[in-house]
Amino acid sequence: MFENLTNKFEEIFSSLKKAPSLDENQVDEGLRGIRQALLEADVSLDVAKAFIEKVKPKALGSRNYKIYITRRHGC
């Protein structure tokens, strides 16, 4: 069970890392995959939802920080 969950997370993060920058749709797609992987691993729906709700703002904030740094330094 954990091996399958690990593999799915690795696939999701690998696809997200390939993008030079992430928009909100890409973050949503990645989080959808994570939620699905958690549910397939028999994590309760409430726990999966709570996890996604906690991670999403951080993921979007991280994206905004990367855009800010890139623009500020002209990269």
CHARMM internal coordinates of N, CA and C (Angstrom, degrees):
IC EDIT
DIST 1 N 1 CA 1.4459
DIST 1 CA 1 C 1.5371
ANGL 1 N 1 CA 1 C 110.21
DIST 1 C 2 N 1.3575
ANGL 1 CA 1 C 2 N 117.10
DIHE 1 N 1 CA 1 C 2 N -47.68
DIST 2 N 2 CA 1.4645
ANGL 1 C 2 N 2 CA 119.39
DIHE 1 CA 1 C 2 N 2 CA -177.65
DIST 2 CA 2 C 1.5244
ANGL 2 N 2 CA 2 C 111.29
DIHE 1 C 2 N 2 CA 2 C -69.48
DIST 2 C 3 N 1.3311
ANGL 2 CA 2 C 3 N 116.20
DIHE 2 N 2 CA 2 C 3 N -33.14
DIST 3 N 3 CA 1.4635
ANGL 2 C 3 N 3 CA 119.80
DIHE 2 CA 2 C 3 N 3 CA 178.65
DIST 3 CA 3 C 1.5232
ANGL 3 N 3 CA 3 C 110.22
DIHE 2 C 3 N 3 CA 3 C -64.62
DIST 3 C 4 N 1.3107
ANGL 3 CA 3 C 4 N 116.74
DIHE 3 N 3 CA 3 C 4 N -42.44
DIST 4 N 4 CA 1.4688
ANGL 3 C 4 N 4 CA 121.41
DIHE 3 CA 3 C 4 N 4 CA 178.47
DIST 4 CA 4 C 1.5271
ANGL 4 N 4 CA 4 C 110.48
DIHE 3 C 4 N 4 CA 4 C -63.78
DIST 4 C 5 N 1.3156
ANGL 4 CA 4 C 5 N 116.82
DIHE 4 N 4 CA 4 C 5 N -43.47
DIST 5 N 5 CA 1.4643
ANGL 4 C 5 N 5 CA 121.69
DIHE 4 CA 4 C 5 N 5 CA 178.96
DIST 5 CA 5 C 1.5283
ANGL 5 N 5 CA 5 C 110.15
DIHE 4 C 5 N 5 CA 5 C -63.73
DIST 5 C 6 N 1.3119
ANGL 5 CA 5 C 6 N 116.28
DIHE 5 N 5 CA 5 C 6 N -43.56
DIST 6 N 6 CA 1.4643
ANGL 5 C 6 N 6 CA 120.93
DIHE 5 CA 5 C 6 N 6 CA 178.41
DIST 6 CA 6 C 1.5251
ANGL 6 N 6 CA 6 C 110.71
DIHE 5 C 6 N 6 CA 6 C -60.87
DIST 6 C 7 N 1.3203
ANGL 6 CA 6 C 7 N 116.85
DIHE 6 N 6 CA 6 C 7 N -45.19
DIST 7 N 7 CA 1.4646
ANGL 6 C 7 N 7 CA 120.90
DIHE 6 CA 6 C 7 N 7 CA 179.50
DIST 7 CA 7 C 1.5255
ANGL 7 N 7 CA 7 C 111.76
DIHE 6 C 7 N 7 CA 7 C -60.89
DIST 7 C 8 N 1.3138
ANGL 7 CA 7 C 8 N 116.50
DIHE 7 N 7 CA 7 C 8 N -42.26
DIST 8 N 8 CA 1.4698
ANGL 7 C 8 N 8 CA 119.91
DIHE 7 CA 7 C 8 N 8 CA -179.77
DIST 8 CA 8 C 1.5295
ANGL 8 N 8 CA 8 C 110.79
DIHE 7 C 8 N 8 CA 8 C -66.66
DIST 8 C 9 N 1.3320
ANGL 8 CA 8 C 9 N 116.71
DIHE 8 N 8 CA 8 C 9 N -41.62
DIST 9 N 9 CA 1.4669
ANGL 8 C 9 N 9 CA 119.74
DIHE 8 CA 8 C 9 N 9 CA 176.87
DIST 9 CA 9 C 1.5230
ANGL 9 N 9 CA 9 C 110.95
DIHE 8 C 9 N 9 CA 9 C -62.09
DIST 9 C 10 N 1.3275
ANGL 9 CA 9 C 10 N 116.68
DIHE 9 N 9 CA 9 C 10 N -42.22
DIST 10 N 10 CA 1.4589
ANGL 9 C 10 N 10 CA 120.10
DIHE 9 CA 9 C 10 N 10 CA 178.90
DIST 10 CA 10 C 1.5299
ANGL 10 N 10 CA 10 C 111.41
DIHE 9 C 10 N 10 CA 10 C -61.17
DIST 10 C 11 N 1.3276
ANGL 10 CA 10 C 11 N 117.13
DIHE 10 N 10 CA 10 C 11 N -41.16
DIST 11 N 11 CA 1.4711
ANGL 10 C 11 N 11 CA 121.42
DIHE 10 CA 10 C 11 N 11 CA 177.55
DIST 11 CA 11 C 1.5255
ANGL 11 N 11 CA 11 C 110.90
DIHE 10 C 11 N 11 CA 11 C -61.54
DIST 11 C 12 N 1.3170
ANGL 11 CA 11 C 12 N 115.88
DIHE 11 N 11 CA 11 C 12 N -45.74
DIST 12 N 12 CA 1.4667
ANGL 11 C 12 N 12 CA 121.00
DIHE 11 CA 11 C 12 N 12 CA -178.07
DIST 12 CA 12 C 1.5289
ANGL 12 N 12 CA 12 C 110.28
DIHE 11 C 12 N 12 CA 12 C -63.93
DIST 12 C 13 N 1.3277
ANGL 12 CA 12 C 13 N 117.02
DIHE 12 N 12 CA 12 C 13 N -49.46
DIST 13 N 13 CA 1.4663
ANGL 12 C 13 N 13 CA 120.35
DIHE 12 CA 12 C 13 N 13 CA -178.00
DIST 13 CA 13 C 1.5207
ANGL 13 N 13 CA 13 C 111.55
DIHE 12 C 13 N 13 CA 13 C -67.16
DIST 13 C 14 N 1.3131
ANGL 13 CA 13 C 14 N 116.43
DIHE 13 N 13 CA 13 C 14 N -34.72
DIST 14 N 14 CA 1.4608
ANGL 13 C 14 N 14 CA 119.78
DIHE 13 CA 13 C 14 N 14 CA 177.73
DIST 14 CA 14 C 1.5276
ANGL 14 N 14 CA 14 C 111.00
DIHE 13 C 14 N 14 CA 14 C -62.76
DIST 14 C 15 N 1.3231
ANGL 14 CA 14 C 15 N 116.64
DIHE 14 N 14 CA 14 C 15 N -42.97
DIST 15 N 15 CA 1.4684
ANGL 14 C 15 N 15 CA 119.77
DIHE 14 CA 14 C 15 N 15 CA 179.35
DIST 15 CA 15 C 1.5292
ANGL 15 N 15 CA 15 C 111.39
DIHE 14 C 15 N 15 CA 15 C -67.91
DIST 15 C 16 N 1.3305
ANGL 15 CA 15 C 16 N 117.36
DIHE 15 N 15 CA 15 C 16 N -34.61
DIST 16 N 16 CA 1.4600
ANGL 15 C 16 N 16 CA 120.32
DIHE 15 CA 15 C 16 N 16 CA 178.58
DIST 16 CA 16 C 1.5292
ANGL 16 N 16 CA 16 C 111.62
DIHE 15 C 16 N 16 CA 16 C -71.28
DIST 16 C 17 N 1.3180
ANGL 16 CA 16 C 17 N 116.85
DIHE 16 N 16 CA 16 C 17 N -35.30
DIST 17 N 17 CA 1.4638
ANGL 16 C 17 N 17 CA 120.79
DIHE 16 CA 16 C 17 N 17 CA -178.98
DIST 17 CA 17 C 1.5294
ANGL 17 N 17 CA 17 C 112.19
DIHE 16 C 17 N 17 CA 17 C -67.64
DIST 17 C 18 N 1.3316
ANGL 17 CA 17 C 18 N 116.92
DIHE 17 N 17 CA 17 C 18 N -25.22
DIST 18 N 18 CA 1.4641
ANGL 17 C 18 N 18 CA 120.74
DIHE 17 CA 17 C 18 N 18 CA -178.15
DIST 18 CA 18 C 1.5211
ANGL 18 N 18 CA 18 C 112.22
DIHE 17 C 18 N 18 CA 18 C -69.16
DIST 18 C 19 N 1.3131
ANGL 18 CA 18 C 19 N 116.95
DIHE 18 N 18 CA 18 C 19 N -25.79
DIST 19 N 19 CA 1.4645
ANGL 18 C 19 N 19 CA 120.74
DIHE 18 CA 18 C 19 N 19 CA -178.29
DIST 19 CA 19 C 1.5199
ANGL 19 N 19 CA 19 C 109.78
DIHE 18 C 19 N 19 CA 19 C -76.94
DIST 19 C 20 N 1.3496
ANGL 19 CA 19 C 20 N 117.42
DIHE 19 N 19 CA 19 C 20 N 134.32
DIST 20 N 20 CA 1.4653
ANGL 19 C 20 N 20 CA 119.62
DIHE 19 CA 19 C 20 N 20 CA 178.48
DIST 20 CA 20 C 1.5319
ANGL 20 N 20 CA 20 C 112.48
DIHE 19 C 20 N 20 CA 20 C -64.15
DIST 20 C 21 N 1.3165
ANGL 20 CA 20 C 21 N 116.38
DIHE 20 N 20 CA 20 C 21 N -32.16
DIST 21 N 21 CA 1.4548
ANGL 20 C 21 N 21 CA 121.73
DIHE 20 CA 20 C 21 N 21 CA 173.69
DIST 21 CA 21 C 1.5161
ANGL 21 N 21 CA 21 C 107.37
DIHE 20 C 21 N 21 CA 21 C -149.55
DIST 21 C 22 N 1.3043
ANGL 21 CA 21 C 22 N 116.11
DIHE 21 N 21 CA 21 C 22 N 156.61
DIST 22 N 22 CA 1.4634
ANGL 21 C 22 N 22 CA 121.03
DIHE 21 CA 21 C 22 N 22 CA -176.96
DIST 22 CA 22 C 1.5119
ANGL 22 N 22 CA 22 C 110.38
DIHE 21 C 22 N 22 CA 22 C -111.22
DIST 22 C 23 N 1.3248
ANGL 22 CA 22 C 23 N 114.93
DIHE 22 N 22 CA 22 C 23 N 135.38
DIST 23 N 23 CA 1.4543
ANGL 22 C 23 N 23 CA 118.30
DIHE 22 CA 22 C 23 N 23 CA 172.36
DIST 23 CA 23 C 1.5323
ANGL 23 N 23 CA 23 C 107.91
DIHE 22 C 23 N 23 CA 23 C -101.19
DIST 23 C 24 N 1.3055
ANGL 23 CA 23 C 24 N 116.09
DIHE 23 N 23 CA 23 C 24 N 175.26
DIST 24 N 24 CA 1.4632
ANGL 23 C 24 N 24 CA 119.96
DIHE 23 CA 23 C 24 N 24 CA -175.57
DIST 24 CA 24 C 1.5290
ANGL 24 N 24 CA 24 C 112.11
DIHE 23 C 24 N 24 CA 24 C -62.02
DIST 24 C 25 N 1.3195
ANGL 24 CA 24 C 25 N 117.51
DIHE 24 N 24 CA 24 C 25 N -35.16
DIST 25 N 25 CA 1.4688
ANGL 24 C 25 N 25 CA 120.38
DIHE 24 CA 24 C 25 N 25 CA 178.67
DIST 25 CA 25 C 1.5268
ANGL 25 N 25 CA 25 C 111.54
DIHE 24 C 25 N 25 CA 25 C -64.05
DIST 25 C 26 N 1.3164
ANGL 25 CA 25 C 26 N 116.98
DIHE 25 N 25 CA 25 C 26 N -40.03
DIST 26 N 26 CA 1.4599
ANGL 25 C 26 N 26 CA 120.62
DIHE 25 CA 25 C 26 N 26 CA 178.60
DIST 26 CA 26 C 1.5222
ANGL 26 N 26 CA 26 C 111.04
DIHE 25 C 26 N 26 CA 26 C -67.32
DIST 26 C 27 N 1.3194
ANGL 26 CA 26 C 27 N 116.64
DIHE 26 N 26 CA 26 C 27 N -39.95
DIST 27 N 27 CA 1.4648
ANGL 26 C 27 N 27 CA 120.54
DIHE 26 CA 26 C 27 N 27 CA 176.39
DIST 27 CA 27 C 1.5252
ANGL 27 N 27 CA 27 C 109.48
DIHE 26 C 27 N 27 CA 27 C -62.83
DIST 27 C 28 N 1.3241
ANGL 27 CA 27 C 28 N 117.35
DIHE 27 N 27 CA 27 C 28 N -44.81
DIST 28 N 28 CA 1.4652
ANGL 27 C 28 N 28 CA 121.03
DIHE 27 CA 27 C 28 N 28 CA 178.42
DIST 28 CA 28 C 1.5240
ANGL 28 N 28 CA 28 C 111.52
DIHE 27 C 28 N 28 CA 28 C -60.37
DIST 28 C 29 N 1.3236
ANGL 28 CA 28 C 29 N 116.59
DIHE 28 N 28 CA 28 C 29 N -41.96
DIST 29 N 29 CA 1.4629
ANGL 28 C 29 N 29 CA 120.65
DIHE 28 CA 28 C 29 N 29 CA 179.69
DIST 29 CA 29 C 1.5330
ANGL 29 N 29 CA 29 C 110.62
DIHE 28 C 29 N 29 CA 29 C -63.90
DIST 29 C 30 N 1.3323
ANGL 29 CA 29 C 30 N 116.40
DIHE 29 N 29 CA 29 C 30 N -43.39
DIST 30 N 30 CA 1.4582
ANGL 29 C 30 N 30 CA 119.84
DIHE 29 CA 29 C 30 N 30 CA 177.78
DIST 30 CA 30 C 1.5168
ANGL 30 N 30 CA 30 C 112.06
DIHE 29 C 30 N 30 CA 30 C -63.20
DIST 30 C 31 N 1.3249
ANGL 30 CA 30 C 31 N 116.58
DIHE 30 N 30 CA 30 C 31 N -42.82
DIST 31 N 31 CA 1.4618
ANGL 30 C 31 N 31 CA 120.51
DIHE 30 CA 30 C 31 N 31 CA 179.09
DIST 31 CA 31 C 1.5280
ANGL 31 N 31 CA 31 C 111.50
DIHE 30 C 31 N 31 CA 31 C -67.16
DIST 31 C 32 N 1.3085
ANGL 31 CA 31 C 32 N 117.38
DIHE 31 N 31 CA 31 C 32 N -34.08
DIST 32 N 32 CA 1.4682
ANGL 31 C 32 N 32 CA 121.36
DIHE 31 CA 31 C 32 N 32 CA 175.95
DIST 32 CA 32 C 1.5281
ANGL 32 N 32 CA 32 C 109.52
DIHE 31 C 32 N 32 CA 32 C -62.05
DIST 32 C 33 N 1.3315
ANGL 32 CA 32 C 33 N 116.67
DIHE 32 N 32 CA 32 C 33 N -43.14
DIST 33 N 33 CA 1.4591
ANGL 32 C 33 N 33 CA 120.66
DIHE 32 CA 32 C 33 N 33 CA 177.80
DIST 33 CA 33 C 1.5159
ANGL 33 N 33 CA 33 C 111.89
DIHE 32 C 33 N 33 CA 33 C -64.15
DIST 33 C 34 N 1.3246
ANGL 33 CA 33 C 34 N 116.23
DIHE 33 N 33 CA 33 C 34 N -40.33
DIST 34 N 34 CA 1.4653
ANGL 33 C 34 N 34 CA 120.26
DIHE 33 CA 33 C 34 N 34 CA 177.97
DIST 34 CA 34 C 1.5233
ANGL 34 N 34 CA 34 C 110.45
DIHE 33 C 34 N 34 CA 34 C -63.93
DIST 34 C 35 N 1.3321
ANGL 34 CA 34 C 35 N 116.74
DIHE 34 N 34 CA 34 C 35 N -45.17
DIST 35 N 35 CA 1.4760
ANGL 34 C 35 N 35 CA 120.34
DIHE 34 CA 34 C 35 N 35 CA 178.99
DIST 35 CA 35 C 1.5253
ANGL 35 N 35 CA 35 C 110.12
DIHE 34 C 35 N 35 CA 35 C -59.44
DIST 35 C 36 N 1.3288
ANGL 35 CA 35 C 36 N 116.72
DIHE 35 N 35 CA 35 C 36 N -44.60
DIST 36 N 36 CA 1.4576
ANGL 35 C 36 N 36 CA 121.04
DIHE 35 CA 35 C 36 N 36 CA -179.95
DIST 36 CA 36 C 1.5317
ANGL 36 N 36 CA 36 C 111.01
DIHE 35 C 36 N 36 CA 36 C -62.77
DIST 36 C 37 N 1.3210
ANGL 36 CA 36 C 37 N 117.02
DIHE 36 N 36 CA 36 C 37 N -42.71
DIST 37 N 37 CA 1.4666
ANGL 36 C 37 N 37 CA 121.09
DIHE 36 CA 36 C 37 N 37 CA 179.11
DIST 37 CA 37 C 1.5272
ANGL 37 N 37 CA 37 C 110.66
DIHE 36 C 37 N 37 CA 37 C -63.18
DIST 37 C 38 N 1.3247
ANGL 37 CA 37 C 38 N 116.57
DIHE 37 N 37 CA 37 C 38 N -41.67
DIST 38 N 38 CA 1.4647
ANGL 37 C 38 N 38 CA 120.16
DIHE 37 CA 37 C 38 N 38 CA 178.00
DIST 38 CA 38 C 1.5231
ANGL 38 N 38 CA 38 C 111.26
DIHE 37 C 38 N 38 CA 38 C -62.65
DIST 38 C 39 N 1.3237
ANGL 38 CA 38 C 39 N 116.66
DIHE 38 N 38 CA 38 C 39 N -43.79
DIST 39 N 39 CA 1.4628
ANGL 38 C 39 N 39 CA 120.20
DIHE 38 CA 38 C 39 N 39 CA -179.45
DIST 39 CA 39 C 1.5318
ANGL 39 N 39 CA 39 C 111.03
DIHE 38 C 39 N 39 CA 39 C -65.94
DIST 39 C 40 N 1.3264
ANGL 39 CA 39 C 40 N 116.92
DIHE 39 N 39 CA 39 C 40 N -38.23
DIST 40 N 40 CA 1.4692
ANGL 39 C 40 N 40 CA 120.40
DIHE 39 CA 39 C 40 N 40 CA 177.53
DIST 40 CA 40 C 1.5236
ANGL 40 N 40 CA 40 C 111.18
DIHE 39 C 40 N 40 CA 40 C -66.55
DIST 40 C 41 N 1.3298
ANGL 40 CA 40 C 41 N 117.11
DIHE 40 N 40 CA 40 C 41 N -24.08
DIST 41 N 41 CA 1.4626
ANGL 40 C 41 N 41 CA 122.47
DIHE 40 CA 40 C 41 N 41 CA 178.08
DIST 41 CA 41 C 1.5303
ANGL 41 N 41 CA 41 C 111.03
DIHE 40 C 41 N 41 CA 41 C -89.38
DIST 41 C 42 N 1.3095
ANGL 41 CA 41 C 42 N 116.53
DIHE 41 N 41 CA 41 C 42 N 13.69
DIST 42 N 42 CA 1.4669
ANGL 41 C 42 N 42 CA 123.69
DIHE 41 CA 41 C 42 N 42 CA 177.41
DIST 42 CA 42 C 1.5208
ANGL 42 N 42 CA 42 C 114.11
DIHE 41 C 42 N 42 CA 42 C 67.17
DIST 42 C 43 N 1.3283
ANGL 42 CA 42 C 43 N 116.70
DIHE 42 N 42 CA 42 C 43 N 27.32
DIST 43 N 43 CA 1.4655
ANGL 42 C 43 N 43 CA 120.53
DIHE 42 CA 42 C 43 N 43 CA 170.90
DIST 43 CA 43 C 1.5245
ANGL 43 N 43 CA 43 C 106.21
DIHE 42 C 43 N 43 CA 43 C -78.15
DIST 43 C 44 N 1.3082
ANGL 43 CA 43 C 44 N 117.35
DIHE 43 N 43 CA 43 C 44 N 139.32
DIST 44 N 44 CA 1.4643
ANGL 43 C 44 N 44 CA 119.49
DIHE 43 CA 43 C 44 N 44 CA -177.42
DIST 44 CA 44 C 1.5298
ANGL 44 N 44 CA 44 C 110.39
DIHE 43 C 44 N 44 CA 44 C -63.85
DIST 44 C 45 N 1.3129
ANGL 44 CA 44 C 45 N 115.25
DIHE 44 N 44 CA 44 C 45 N 151.26
DIST 45 N 45 CA 1.4608
ANGL 44 C 45 N 45 CA 121.85
DIHE 44 CA 44 C 45 N 45 CA -179.87
DIST 45 CA 45 C 1.5270
ANGL 45 N 45 CA 45 C 110.77
DIHE 44 C 45 N 45 CA 45 C -58.95
DIST 45 C 46 N 1.3162
ANGL 45 CA 45 C 46 N 117.29
DIHE 45 N 45 CA 45 C 46 N -41.46
DIST 46 N 46 CA 1.4658
ANGL 45 C 46 N 46 CA 120.71
DIHE 45 CA 45 C 46 N 46 CA 179.79
DIST 46 CA 46 C 1.5290
ANGL 46 N 46 CA 46 C 112.02
DIHE 45 C 46 N 46 CA 46 C -61.74
DIST 46 C 47 N 1.3265
ANGL 46 CA 46 C 47 N 116.34
DIHE 46 N 46 CA 46 C 47 N -41.73
DIST 47 N 47 CA 1.4690
ANGL 46 C 47 N 47 CA 120.28
DIHE 46 CA 46 C 47 N 47 CA 179.71
DIST 47 CA 47 C 1.5271
ANGL 47 N 47 CA 47 C 109.87
DIHE 46 C 47 N 47 CA 47 C -68.24
DIST 47 C 48 N 1.3332
ANGL 47 CA 47 C 48 N 117.42
DIHE 47 N 47 CA 47 C 48 N -42.70
DIST 48 N 48 CA 1.4657
ANGL 47 C 48 N 48 CA 121.09
DIHE 47 CA 47 C 48 N 48 CA 179.42
DIST 48 CA 48 C 1.5297
ANGL 48 N 48 CA 48 C 110.40
DIHE 47 C 48 N 48 CA 48 C -61.94
DIST 48 C 49 N 1.3233
ANGL 48 CA 48 C 49 N 117.02
DIHE 48 N 48 CA 48 C 49 N -44.84
DIST 49 N 49 CA 1.4658
ANGL 48 C 49 N 49 CA 120.82
DIHE 48 CA 48 C 49 N 49 CA 178.95
DIST 49 CA 49 C 1.5312
ANGL 49 N 49 CA 49 C 111.35
DIHE 48 C 49 N 49 CA 49 C -62.85
DIST 49 C 50 N 1.3226
ANGL 49 CA 49 C 50 N 116.49
DIHE 49 N 49 CA 49 C 50 N -44.34
DIST 50 N 50 CA 1.4677
ANGL 49 C 50 N 50 CA 120.55
DIHE 49 CA 49 C 50 N 50 CA -179.90
DIST 50 CA 50 C 1.5303
ANGL 50 N 50 CA 50 C 110.45
DIHE 49 C 50 N 50 CA 50 C -62.52
DIST 50 C 51 N 1.3149
ANGL 50 CA 50 C 51 N 116.64
DIHE 50 N 50 CA 50 C 51 N -40.46
DIST 51 N 51 CA 1.4584
ANGL 50 C 51 N 51 CA 120.82
DIHE 50 CA 50 C 51 N 51 CA 178.78
DIST 51 CA 51 C 1.5249
ANGL 51 N 51 CA 51 C 110.76
DIHE 50 C 51 N 51 CA 51 C -62.09
DIST 51 C 52 N 1.3201
ANGL 51 CA 51 C 52 N 116.91
DIHE 51 N 51 CA 51 C 52 N -47.63
DIST 52 N 52 CA 1.4647
ANGL 51 C 52 N 52 CA 122.12
DIHE 51 CA 51 C 52 N 52 CA -178.95
DIST 52 CA 52 C 1.5302
ANGL 52 N 52 CA 52 C 109.95
DIHE 51 C 52 N 52 CA 52 C -63.08
DIST 52 C 53 N 1.3323
ANGL 52 CA 52 C 53 N 116.91
DIHE 52 N 52 CA 52 C 53 N -42.97
DIST 53 N 53 CA 1.4679
ANGL 52 C 53 N 53 CA 120.58
DIHE 52 CA 52 C 53 N 53 CA 179.82
DIST 53 CA 53 C 1.5315
ANGL 53 N 53 CA 53 C 111.65
DIHE 52 C 53 N 53 CA 53 C -62.79
DIST 53 C 54 N 1.3179
ANGL 53 CA 53 C 54 N 116.63
DIHE 53 N 53 CA 53 C 54 N -31.92
DIST 54 N 54 CA 1.4688
ANGL 53 C 54 N 54 CA 120.15
DIHE 53 CA 53 C 54 N 54 CA -179.98
DIST 54 CA 54 C 1.5331
ANGL 54 N 54 CA 54 C 111.39
DIHE 53 C 54 N 54 CA 54 C -80.06
DIST 54 C 55 N 1.3185
ANGL 54 CA 54 C 55 N 117.36
DIHE 54 N 54 CA 54 C 55 N -35.19
DIST 55 N 55 CA 1.4615
ANGL 54 C 55 N 55 CA 121.95
DIHE 54 CA 54 C 55 N 55 CA -175.28
DIST 55 CA 55 C 1.5312
ANGL 55 N 55 CA 55 C 112.33
DIHE 54 C 55 N 55 CA 55 C -81.20
DIST 55 C 56 N 1.3196
ANGL 55 CA 55 C 56 N 117.83
DIHE 55 N 55 CA 55 C 56 N -36.26
DIST 56 N 56 CA 1.4660
ANGL 55 C 56 N 56 CA 120.82
DIHE 55 CA 55 C 56 N 56 CA -173.78
DIST 56 CA 56 C 1.5325
ANGL 56 N 56 CA 56 C 113.33
DIHE 55 C 56 N 56 CA 56 C -56.14
DIST 56 C 57 N 1.3269
ANGL 56 CA 56 C 57 N 119.68
DIHE 56 N 56 CA 56 C 57 N -50.71
DIST 57 N 57 CA 1.4677
ANGL 56 C 57 N 57 CA 118.17
DIHE 56 CA 56 C 57 N 57 CA 179.59
DIST 57 CA 57 C 1.5304
ANGL 57 N 57 CA 57 C 112.90
DIHE 56 C 57 N 57 CA 57 C -60.58
DIST 57 C 58 N 1.3153
ANGL 57 CA 57 C 58 N 116.00
DIHE 57 N 57 CA 57 C 58 N -34.97
DIST 58 N 58 CA 1.4611
ANGL 57 C 58 N 58 CA 119.43
DIHE 57 CA 57 C 58 N 58 CA 178.74
DIST 58 CA 58 C 1.5180
ANGL 58 N 58 CA 58 C 110.52
DIHE 57 C 58 N 58 CA 58 C -68.88
DIST 58 C 59 N 1.3241
ANGL 58 CA 58 C 59 N 117.10
DIHE 58 N 58 CA 58 C 59 N -40.32
DIST 59 N 59 CA 1.4679
ANGL 58 C 59 N 59 CA 120.80
DIHE 58 CA 58 C 59 N 59 CA 178.94
DIST 59 CA 59 C 1.5237
ANGL 59 N 59 CA 59 C 110.10
DIHE 58 C 59 N 59 CA 59 C -65.19
DIST 59 C 60 N 1.3083
ANGL 59 CA 59 C 60 N 117.26
DIHE 59 N 59 CA 59 C 60 N -42.39
DIST 60 N 60 CA 1.4640
ANGL 59 C 60 N 60 CA 120.12
DIHE 59 CA 59 C 60 N 60 CA 179.50
DIST 60 CA 60 C 1.5229
ANGL 60 N 60 CA 60 C 110.58
DIHE 59 C 60 N 60 CA 60 C -69.98
DIST 60 C 61 N 1.3129
ANGL 60 CA 60 C 61 N 118.13
DIHE 60 N 60 CA 60 C 61 N -36.83
DIST 61 N 61 CA 1.4594
ANGL 60 C 61 N 61 CA 121.54
DIHE 60 CA 60 C 61 N 61 CA 177.21
DIST 61 CA 61 C 1.5140
ANGL 61 N 61 CA 61 C 111.32
DIHE 60 C 61 N 61 CA 61 C -65.28
DIST 61 C 62 N 1.3127
ANGL 61 CA 61 C 62 N 116.30
DIHE 61 N 61 CA 61 C 62 N -38.23
DIST 62 N 62 CA 1.4594
ANGL 61 C 62 N 62 CA 121.39
DIHE 61 CA 61 C 62 N 62 CA 177.88
DIST 62 CA 62 C 1.5261
ANGL 62 N 62 CA 62 C 109.81
DIHE 61 C 62 N 62 CA 62 C -65.33
DIST 62 C 63 N 1.3186
ANGL 62 CA 62 C 63 N 116.39
DIHE 62 N 62 CA 62 C 63 N -39.57
DIST 63 N 63 CA 1.4674
ANGL 62 C 63 N 63 CA 121.32
DIHE 62 CA 62 C 63 N 63 CA 178.35
DIST 63 CA 63 C 1.5189
ANGL 63 N 63 CA 63 C 109.58
DIHE 62 C 63 N 63 CA 63 C -63.19
DIST 63 C 64 N 1.3107
ANGL 63 CA 63 C 64 N 117.25
DIHE 63 N 63 CA 63 C 64 N -44.71
DIST 64 N 64 CA 1.4596
ANGL 63 C 64 N 64 CA 120.72
DIHE 63 CA 63 C 64 N 64 CA 179.82
DIST 64 CA 64 C 1.5277
ANGL 64 N 64 CA 64 C 111.06
DIHE 63 C 64 N 64 CA 64 C -64.21
DIST 64 C 65 N 1.3086
ANGL 64 CA 64 C 65 N 117.18
DIHE 64 N 64 CA 64 C 65 N -37.65
DIST 65 N 65 CA 1.4563
ANGL 64 C 65 N 65 CA 120.87
DIHE 64 CA 64 C 65 N 65 CA 178.89
DIST 65 CA 65 C 1.5326
ANGL 65 N 65 CA 65 C 110.32
DIHE 64 C 65 N 65 CA 65 C -63.58
DIST 65 C 66 N 1.3449
ANGL 65 CA 65 C 66 N 116.67
DIHE 65 N 65 CA 65 C 66 N -42.78
DIST 66 N 66 CA 1.4684
ANGL 65 C 66 N 66 CA 120.28
DIHE 65 CA 65 C 66 N 66 CA 179.15
DIST 66 CA 66 C 1.5241
ANGL 66 N 66 CA 66 C 110.82
DIHE 65 C 66 N 66 CA 66 C -62.85
DIST 66 C 67 N 1.3274
ANGL 66 CA 66 C 67 N 117.00
DIHE 66 N 66 CA 66 C 67 N -41.52
DIST 67 N 67 CA 1.4637
ANGL 66 C 67 N 67 CA 120.50
DIHE 66 CA 66 C 67 N 67 CA 179.20
DIST 67 CA 67 C 1.5219
ANGL 67 N 67 CA 67 C 109.47
DIHE 66 C 67 N 67 CA 67 C -64.21
DIST 67 C 68 N 1.3420
ANGL 67 CA 67 C 68 N 118.24
DIHE 67 N 67 CA 67 C 68 N -42.85
DIST 68 N 68 CA 1.4556
ANGL 67 C 68 N 68 CA 122.98
DIHE 67 CA 67 C 68 N 68 CA 179.65
DIST 68 CA 68 C 1.5332
ANGL 68 N 68 CA 68 C 110.73
DIHE 67 C 68 N 68 CA 68 C -60.47
DIST 68 C 69 N 1.3188
ANGL 68 CA 68 C 69 N 116.44
DIHE 68 N 68 CA 68 C 69 N -48.66
DIST 69 N 69 CA 1.4598
ANGL 68 C 69 N 69 CA 121.10
DIHE 68 CA 68 C 69 N 69 CA -179.12
DIST 69 CA 69 C 1.5239
ANGL 69 N 69 CA 69 C 110.46
DIHE 68 C 69 N 69 CA 69 C -62.71
DIST 69 C 70 N 1.3306
ANGL 69 CA 69 C 70 N 116.82
DIHE 69 N 69 CA 69 C 70 N -42.14
DIST 70 N 70 CA 1.4637
ANGL 69 C 70 N 70 CA 121.22
DIHE 69 CA 69 C 70 N 70 CA -179.25
DIST 70 CA 70 C 1.5275
ANGL 70 N 70 CA 70 C 110.04
DIHE 69 C 70 N 70 CA 70 C -63.09
DIST 70 C 71 N 1.3201
ANGL 70 CA 70 C 71 N 117.35
DIHE 70 N 70 CA 70 C 71 N -45.72
DIST 71 N 71 CA 1.4628
ANGL 70 C 71 N 71 CA 120.90
DIHE 70 CA 70 C 71 N 71 CA -179.58
DIST 71 CA 71 C 1.5244
ANGL 71 N 71 CA 71 C 111.22
DIHE 70 C 71 N 71 CA 71 C -67.48
DIST 71 C 72 N 1.3137
ANGL 71 CA 71 C 72 N 116.40
DIHE 71 N 71 CA 71 C 72 N -39.48
DIST 72 N 72 CA 1.4608
ANGL 71 C 72 N 72 CA 121.06
DIHE 71 CA 71 C 72 N 72 CA -177.04
DIST 72 CA 72 C 1.5215
ANGL 72 N 72 CA 72 C 111.40
DIHE 71 C 72 N 72 CA 72 C -65.99
DIST 72 C 73 N 1.3191
ANGL 72 CA 72 C 73 N 116.08
DIHE 72 N 72 CA 72 C 73 N -36.61
DIST 73 N 73 CA 1.4493
ANGL 72 C 73 N 73 CA 119.60
DIHE 72 CA 72 C 73 N 73 CA -177.27
DIST 73 CA 73 C 1.5167
ANGL 73 N 73 CA 73 C 112.84
DIHE 72 C 73 N 73 CA 73 C -99.76
DIST 73 C 74 N 1.3155
ANGL 73 CA 73 C 74 N 117.24
DIHE 73 N 73 CA 73 C 74 N 4.37
DIST 74 N 74 CA 1.4578
ANGL 73 C 74 N 74 CA 121.77
DIHE 73 CA 73 C 74 N 74 CA 176.10
DIST 74 CA 74 C 1.5139
ANGL 74 N 74 CA 74 C 114.22
DIHE 73 C 74 N 74 CA 74 C 64.37
DIST 74 C 75 N 1.3163
ANGL 74 CA 74 C 75 N 116.47
DIHE 74 N 74 CA 74 C 75 N 29.54
DIST 75 N 75 CA 1.4694
ANGL 74 C 75 N 75 CA 119.81
DIHE 74 CA 74 C 75 N 75 CA -179.14
DIST 75 CA 75 C 1.5104
ANGL 75 N 75 CA 75 C 111.24
DIHE 74 C 75 N 75 CA 75 C -85.37
END
COOR INIT
IC SEED 1 N 1 CA 1 C
IC BUILD
